[in-house]
Amino acid sequence: LLDEPTDGLDPLGILEMRTMIRRLRDEFGLTVMLSSHLLGEVEQLCDRVAILHSGRVVFCGPWKESLARWRFMVDRPDEARPILEGLGLVEAGGLWDGPEGFDSSEAVHRLVQAGIRVRSVEPIRRTLEDFYLETIQQ
């Protein structure tokens, strides 16, 4: 169990600490529990997280398996909306949430078939900080 293992280290020390933690995991098969408020560090090292809020666990599991997020830039967004919703996407503030592994090429194909110009499709990488804030606000 490591509590804020990179706190107070210089950049080289942080890199060495990350390398050591990964080595413990990869070479020795150890599970390393890391406690930290530095979500960028946690994001680089951990595949599973527990999020505590107001003294209780509000999430525990593999955070990267959460919803994927996409930005679709189209010429007729009102006509695109039902097509994207029909593929299981949910609009969230101009972005679209979908299941991990969602194939954007199917969305582009259907939009183009409907005569809607697709200017761009951008996968939005969610950070652990994004995930944390969304989780505690629920």
Buried (B, 14 or more C-beta within 10 A) or exposed (E): EBEEBBEEEEEEEBEEBBEEBEEBBEEEEEEBEBEBEBBEBBBBBBEEBEBEEEEEEEBEEEBBEBBBBBEBEBEEEEEBBEBBEEBEBEEEEEBBBBEEEBEBEEBBEBBEEEEBEBEEBEEEEBEBEBBBEBBEEE
